Amino acid sequence: MTPMVQARPHTETSPSVTPAPSPRTWAVLLAACAGQFLVVLDVSVVNVALPSMRAELGMSATGLQWVLNAYSIAFAGFMLLGGRAADIFGRKRMFLIGLGLFTATSLAGGLAQEGWQLLAARAAQGLGAAVLAPATLTLITAAVPAGPARTRAIATWAAVGAAGGAAGGLVGGVLTDLLSWRWVLLINVPVGVLVLACALVWLAESRVDVPRRLDLPGAMLVTLGLAAVAYGIVQTEEAGWGARATLVPLSAGVVLLVLFLVVEARTAAPLMPLKVFRSRAVSAANAAMTVTGSVSFAMWFFMTVYAQNVLGYTPLEAGLALIPSSLAVVVGSKVAPRLMAGAGARNVAVLGALVAAAGYAWQSTMSADGAYVTTIALPGVLMMAGLGLALTPLASLATSGAAPGDAGLVSGLVNTSRTMGGALGLAVLSTVAASRTAGATSPEALTEGYALAFRTATAVLLGAVVLMLVFLPGRNARDGADAS
């Protein structure tokens, strides 16, 4: 695969030589990872602050769930548009626009005085994240030539993103206990301003020669379709799967997504050219990313509420309890490239999913009076080390099959797959847990519900293993060459 930077043709003339990263390359990597950390952090950072939000803003239980879902759905729904915009209008420009919007709406959320204001700010935050996140990965693939150096850079990006999700519980716990819930959002403001200032100086603009026109009909159809499906799944927790409140949005979402595919097949400049799925690496890796990612958000959510609602931890204690898991996901992500060099990307992804499945199975044996080491620390380390091992090769495989003109699109697909998978997985597994508790709030009942969710997640991961073994290209396949 040719490098994605138009201004660096010399990298194509000496494919056998891997040049040392320049200071500007390190600056690009640092800025991209900082942006990715922020957007993933905000998926989980609010978990431990939800009880405080409810008390101060008078929000309902459903409203609290939408504090999470408003962000995740907007994030995933607009990411394809954000990825294509990066290709058309420039990676640096869209990075700055996305980070600016994310920072401004974080301030608005932190200052919210009513529940609806918080939800609106979280949805707008998700939109900013959807513009920012694809640009972070595209900046890296544009700055680092294909090969081992890019694989290591993607591993760092994946590790930082995973660490953002992992650190959410700790950061949220510290800020909620020591300051207030508002600071889980306000903390983004000084960090965002600092990264914006550095990006203005460090980043160089890059874009590709593609038609300068956005497929707005396609963008609206895919965004509304994904949002409708997610909303329908969320409704199952209160209304059940057979209720009209569930079936109508689910059906509408499916229809909108089918229309999206029809539009993309016919338009001259599609948001998502269907030809990208001719690459086995792109299609199979994104499918595997969706299935694997569907259990990741739920892990942090259920571990946090289990620690607080069942074991009686404070928000700060719950955050501290997840530090080993947070470190494990970083270690797994960074170890993955070394293993990929010898075993191949597919085998490392399968190994990671199996390790994670063992952790989820162990966690499903949790009890209402469990000890920290055996009911939080050790299973958490297995779960997150496994996910770290799996996500790095999947991201590398997915981007290895991208043509230069589709780099932003494929980066958006990678993030969309992981984020929408996580949002839908959280909604489904929350419904699974609620079906077992049946409204009971005793520690024993809650534990049974959480345990069922973890058993379900174990089965999902085993399904992901089968998918990877059957569909991911092997280490000698051309699509996976860059990754392995």
C-alpha positions in Angstrom: 0.0 0.0 0.0 1.3 3.5 -0.8 1.7 6.1 1.9 -1.1 8.5 2.3 0.9 11.8 2.4 0.9 13.5 -0.9 3.8 15.8 0.1 6.2 12.9 0.9 6.8 11.0 -2.4 10.3 10.0 -1.3 8.8 7.5 1.1 7.6 5.5 -1.9 11.1 5.2 -3.6 12.8 3.2 -0.9 10.2 0.7 0.4 12.9 -1.4 2.0 14.2 1.4 4.3 12.2 2.5 7.3 13.3 6.1 8.1 13.5 7.2 11.7 10.5 9.2 12.8 11.0 12.9 12.5 10.1 15.4 15.3 7.1 16.4 13.3 5.9 12.8 13.0 6.2 12.5 16.8 4.2 15.7 17.2 1.5 14.4 14.9 1.3 11.2 16.9 1.1 13.1 20.2 -1.7 15.4 18.9 -3.7 12.6 17.3 -3.4 10.4 20.5 -4.4 13.3 22.7 -7.6 13.9 20.6 -8.4 10.2 20.6 -7.9 10.0 24.4 -10.4 12.8 25.0 -13.2 11.4 22.8 -13.0 7.9 24.1 -12.6 9.1 27.7 -15.9 10.8 27.5 -17.7 7.6 26.7 -17.0 6.3 30.2 -16.0 9.2 32.4 -19.5 10.1 33.3 -20.4 6.6 34.6 -19.4 7.3 38.2 -20.9 10.8 38.1 -24.4 9.6 37.1 -25.8 9.5 40.7 -24.6 13.0 41.4 -26.1 14.3 38.1 -29.4 12.7 39.0 -29.4 14.3 42.4 -28.6 17.8 41.3 -30.5 18.0 38.0 -33.5 15.8 39.0 -33.1 13.4 36.1 -35.0 10.1 35.7 -33.3 6.8 35.3 -34.0 6.9 31.6 -32.6 10.4 31.4 -29.4 9.1 33.0 -29.0 6.4 30.4 -29.3 9.1 27.7 -26.4 10.9 29.2 -24.4 8.0 27.9 -26.4 7.2 24.8 -26.7 10.8 23.4 -23.0 11.0 23.2 -22.4 7.5 21.9 -25.1 7.6 19.2 -24.1 11.1 17.9 -20.5 10.0 18.0 -21.0 6.8 16.0 -23.7 8.2 13.7 -21.8 11.1 12.3 -18.4 9.4 12.1 -18.6 8.4 8.5 -19.4 12.0 7.6 -16.4 13.2 9.7 -14.1 10.7 8.0 -15.1 11.7 4.5 -14.9 15.4 5.4 -11.3 14.8 6.5 -10.4 13.4 3.1 -12.1 16.3 1.3 -11.4 19.4 3.4 -8.1 18.4 5.0 -7.2 16.3 8.1 -5.8 19.2 10.1 -8.8 21.4 9.4 -11.3 18.8 10.5 -9.2 17.9 13.5 -9.3 21.5 14.7 -13.0 21.9 14.0 -13.9 18.7 15.8 -11.7 19.4 18.8 -13.0 23.0 19.0 -16.7 21.8 18.9 -15.9 19.1 21.5 -14.2 21.6 23.8 -17.0 24.2 23.6 -19.8 21.7 24.2 -17.9 20.2 27.1 -18.0 23.6 28.7 -21.7 23.8 28.0 -22.4 20.4 29.5 -20.4 21.3 32.6 -22.4 24.5 33.1 -25.8 22.8 32.4 -28.6 23.8 34.9 -31.3 21.5 33.5 -31.3 17.9 32.4 -32.2 18.7 28.8 -29.3 21.1 28.6 -26.9 18.4 29.7 -28.4 15.9 27.1 -28.1 18.5 24.3 -24.5 19.3 25.2 -23.7 15.6 25.3 -25.2 15.1 21.8 -23.2 18.0 20.5 -20.1 16.6 22.1 -20.7 13.4 20.2 -20.9 15.4 17.0 -17.6 17.1 17.7 -16.0 13.7 18.6 -17.3 12.2 15.3 -15.5 14.9 13.3 -12.3 14.6 15.5 -11.9 10.9 15.8 -11.5 9.9 12.2 -9.0 12.7 11.7 -6.8 11.3 14.5 -6.3 8.0 12.8 -6.0 9.5 9.3 -3.3 12.0 10.5 -1.3 9.0 11.7 -1.7 6.9 8.5 -0.8 10.0 6.5 2.3 10.8 8.5 3.7 7.3 8.9 4.5 5.1 5.8 2.9 1.7 5.6 4.9 -1.1 7.4 6.2 -1.8 10.9 6.4 1.9 11.9 2.8 2.5 11.0 1.7 -0.7 12.9 3.5 0.6 16.0 1.9 4.0 15.6 -1.5 2.5 15.2 -0.8 0.4 18.3 0.0 3.5 20.3 -3.2 5.2 19.0 -5.2 2.1 20.0 -3.6 1.9 23.4 -4.2 5.5 24.1 -7.9 5.2 23.0 -8.3 2.1 25.1 -6.7 3.9 28.0 -9.2 6.7 27.6 -12.0 4.3 28.1 -10.2 2.6 30.9 -9.3 5.8 32.7 -12.8 7.1 32.6 -13.8 5.5 35.9 -10.7 6.7 37.7 -10.8 10.2 36.3 -14.6 10.5 36.9 -14.3 9.2 40.4 -11.5 11.5 41.4 -13.2 14.6 39.9 -16.7 13.7 41.3 -15.4 13.0 44.8 -12.9 15.9 45.1 -14.8 18.6 43.1 -18.2 17.8 41.5 -19.7 15.9 38.7 -19.4 19.0 36.5 -15.7 18.6 36.3 -15.9 15.3 34.4 -16.9 17.6 31.5 -15.1 20.8 32.4 -11.8 19.1 32.6 -11.9 18.7 28.8 -11.8 22.5 28.4 -8.2 23.3 29.4 -6.9 20.1 27.9 -8.8 20.8 24.6 -7.5 24.4 24.4 -3.9 23.1 25.0 -4.1 20.5 22.3 -5.7 23.0 19.9 -2.9 25.4 20.4 -0.3 22.7 19.8 -2.1 21.3 16.8 -2.2 24.7 15.2 1.6 24.9 15.4 2.6 21.2 14.9 0.2 19.8 12.3 0.6 20.2 8.6 -2.4 20.1 6.3 -3.0 17.1 4.1 -5.8 16.0 1.9 -6.3 13.8 -1.2 -7.5 14.6 -4.7 -11.2 13.5 -4.4 -14.4 15.3 -5.5 -14.9 18.2 -3.1 -18.5 17.4 -2.4 -20.1 15.8 0.6 -22.9 13.2 0.2 -25.3 14.9 2.5 -28.3 12.6 1.7 -26.2 9.6 2.4 -24.9 11.2 5.6 -28.4 12.0 6.9 -29.7 8.5 6.0 -26.8 6.6 7.8 -26.9 8.9 10.8 -30.6 8.7 11.3 -30.6 5.0 10.6 -27.9 4.2 13.2 -29.6 6.5 15.7 -33.0 4.9 15.2 -31.6 1.4 15.6 -29.8 2.5 18.8 -32.9 4.2 20.1 -35.0 1.1 19.5 -32.6 -1.1 21.4 -32.5 1.4 24.3 -36.3 1.3 24.5 -36.2 -2.5 25.1 -35.1 -1.9 28.7 -38.5 -0.3 29.6 -40.9 -1.5 26.9 -39.5 -4.9 25.9 -38.6 -6.2 22.4 -42.2 -6.7 21.2 -43.5 -3.3 22.1 -44.4 -0.7 19.5 -42.0 1.8 21.1 -39.2 -0.6 20.2 -40.3 -2.1 16.9 -41.1 1.2 15.2 -37.7 2.8 15.6 -35.9 -0.5 14.9 -37.9 -1.0 11.7 -37.4 2.7 10.7 -33.7 2.4 11.3 -33.3 -0.7 9.1 -35.3 0.9 6.3 -33.1 4.0 6.5 -29.9 2.0 6.4 -31.2 0.0 3.3 -32.0 3.3 1.6 -28.5 4.5 2.5 -27.0 1.5 0.7 -29.2 2.2 -2.4 -28.1 5.9 -2.4 -24.4 5.0 -2.1 -24.7 2.6 -5.0 -26.1 5.3 -7.3 -24.5 8.6 -6.3 -21.4 9.9 -8.2 -19.5 10.9 -5.0 -20.8 8.6 -2.2 -20.1 9.1 1.5 -19.2 5.4 1.7 -18.1 3.9 -1.6 -19.3 0.3 -1.4 -16.1 -0.7 -3.3 -14.1 -0.4 0.0 -15.8 -3.5 1.2 -14.3 -5.5 -1.7 -11.2 -5.5 0.5 -11.5 -8.6 2.6 -9.4 -6.9 5.3 -11.6 -3.8 5.5 -14.9 -5.7 5.6 -14.0 -8.5 7.9 -11.9 -6.4 10.3 -14.7 -3.9 10.7 -17.3 -6.6 11.3 -15.0 -8.1 13.9 -14.4 -4.7 15.4 -18.1 -4.2 15.8 -18.7 -7.5 17.5 -15.6 -7.2 19.8 -16.3 -3.6 20.6 -19.9 -4.4 21.6 -18.7 -5.8 24.9 -16.1 -3.1 25.7 -18.3 -0.2 26.8 -20.5 -2.5 28.9 -17.5 -3.8 30.8 -16.6 -0.4 32.2 -20.3 0.4 32.9 -21.1 -2.8 34.7 -17.8 -2.9 36.7 -18.4 0.6 37.9 -22.0 0.1 39.0 -21.2 -3.3 40.5 -18.4 -1.7 42.6 -20.7 1.1 43.8 -24.2 -0.4 43.9 -23.2 -3.8 45.2 -19.9 -3.6 47.0 -20.4 -0.1 48.3 -17.4 1.6 46.9 -17.3 5.4 46.6 -16.8 6.9 43.1 -13.1 7.4 43.9 -12.7 3.9 45.2 -14.5 2.5 42.1 -12.1 4.4 39.9 -9.0 3.2 41.8 -10.3 -0.4 41.7 -10.1 -0.3 37.9 -6.5 0.8 37.6 -5.2 -2.7 37.0 -7.7 -3.1 34.1 -6.7 0.3 32.8 -3.0 -0.6 32.7 -3.8 -4.1 31.2 -5.5 -2.6 28.1 -2.5 -0.4 27.4 -0.1 -3.3 27.9 -2.2 -5.5 25.6 -2.3 -2.8 22.9 1.5 -2.3 23.0 2.4 -5.9 23.1 0.2 -6.7 20.1 2.6 -5.4 17.3 5.4 -7.6 18.6 3.2 -10.6 18.5 1.8 -9.7 15.1 5.3 -9.7 13.6 5.7 -13.4 14.4 2.1 -14.8 14.5 0.2 -12.5 12.1 -2.6 -10.0 12.8 -5.4 -12.5 12.6 -3.9 -14.9 15.1 -3.2 -12.1 17.6 -6.8 -10.8 17.2 -8.1 -14.3 17.9 -5.8 -14.8 20.9 -6.9 -11.4 22.3 -10.6 -12.3 21.9 -10.1 -15.6 23.7 -8.2 -14.0 26.6 -11.0 -11.4 26.9 -13.7 -14.2 26.8 -11.9 -16.0 29.7 -12.0 -12.7 31.7 -15.7 -12.1 31.0 -16.5 -15.7 31.9 -14.6 -15.3 35.2 -16.4 -12.0 35.9 -19.7 -13.7 35.4 -19.1 -15.7 38.6 -19.3 -12.5 40.7 -21.1 -12.5 44.0 -22.7 -9.8 46.2 -19.9 -10.1 48.7 -17.0 -10.8 46.4 -13.4 -10.0 47.2 -11.7 -7.3 45.2 -8.9 -9.4 43.8 -11.0 -12.2 42.5 -14.2 -10.3 41.5 -12.7 -7.1 40.0 -8.9 -7.0 39.7 -7.9 -10.3 38.1 -10.9 -10.8 35.7 -10.7 -7.2 34.8 -7.0 -7.5 33.8 -7.9 -10.5 31.6 -10.8 -8.8 29.9 -8.9 -5.6 29.1 -5.6 -7.2 28.2 -7.5 -9.4 25.8 -9.4 -6.5 24.2 -6.1 -4.5 23.9 -4.6 -7.5 22.0 -7.6 -7.8 19.7 -8.3 -4.2 18.8 -4.8 -3.3 17.6 -4.5 -5.9 14.8 -8.1 -5.3 13.8 -7.5 -1.6 13.3 -4.3 -2.3 11.5 -6.0 -4.8 9.1 -8.9 -2.4 8.5 -6.7 0.5 7.5 -4.2 -1.7 5.5 -6.7 -2.2 2.7 -7.5 1.5 2.2 -6.7 3.4 -0.9 -5.2 6.9 -0.2 -8.4 8.6 -1.3 -10.4 6.6 1.2 -8.1 6.9 4.2 -10.5 9.2 6.2 -13.5 7.1 5.2 -11.8 3.8 6.4 -10.6 5.5 9.6 -14.2 6.7 10.2 -15.4 3.1 9.6 -13.0 1.7 12.2 -14.1 4.2 14.8 -17.8 3.8 13.8 -17.6 0.0 14.1 -16.0 0.2 17.6 -18.2 3.0 18.9 -21.5 1.9 17.5 -20.8 -1.7 18.5 -20.1 -0.4 22.0 -23.2 1.7 22.2 -25.5 -1.0 20.9 -23.8 -3.6 23.0 -24.3 -1.5 26.1 -28.0 -1.1 25.3 -28.5 -4.8 24.7 -26.5 -6.0 27.7 -28.3 -3.4 29.9 -31.5 -4.9 28.8 -30.2 -8.4 29.5 -29.3 -7.4 33.0 -32.6 -5.6 33.6 -34.5 -8.7 32.5 -32.9 -10.8 35.2 -33.3 -8.2 38.0 -37.0 -7.5 37.1 -36.9 -4.2 39.0 -35.3 -5.6 42.1 -32.6 -3.4 43.7 -31.1 -5.7 46.3 -27.3 -6.4 46.0 -28.0 -10.1 45.2 -30.5 -9.3 42.4 -28.3 -6.7 40.9 -25.4 -9.1 40.9 -27.4 -11.7 39.2 -28.3 -9.2 36.4 -24.7 -8.1 36.0 -23.5 -11.7 35.9 -25.9 -12.6 33.2 -24.7 -9.6 31.1 -21.1 -10.9 31.4 -22.1 -14.4 30.4 -23.8 -13.0 27.4 -20.7 -11.0 26.6 -18.6 -14.1 26.8 -20.8 -15.8 24.2 -20.5 -12.7 21.9 -16.7 -12.8 22.1 -16.6 -16.5 21.2 -18.8 -15.6 18.2 -16.2 -12.9 17.3 -13.5 -15.6 17.4 -15.4 -17.7 14.8 -15.9 -14.7 12.6 -12.2 -13.8 12.7 -11.1 -17.4 11.9 -13.4 -17.7 9.0 -13.3 -14.2 7.4 -10.1 -12.4 8.4 -7.3 -12.7 5.8 -4.4 -14.9 6.9 -0.9 -13.5 7.4 0.1 -14.3 3.8 -2.9 -12.5 2.3 -2.2 -9.2 0.6 -4.8 -7.4 2.5 -3.1 -8.1 5.8 0.4 -7.6 4.7 0.9 -4.3 6.3 -0.4 -5.5 9.6 1.4 -8.7 9.8 
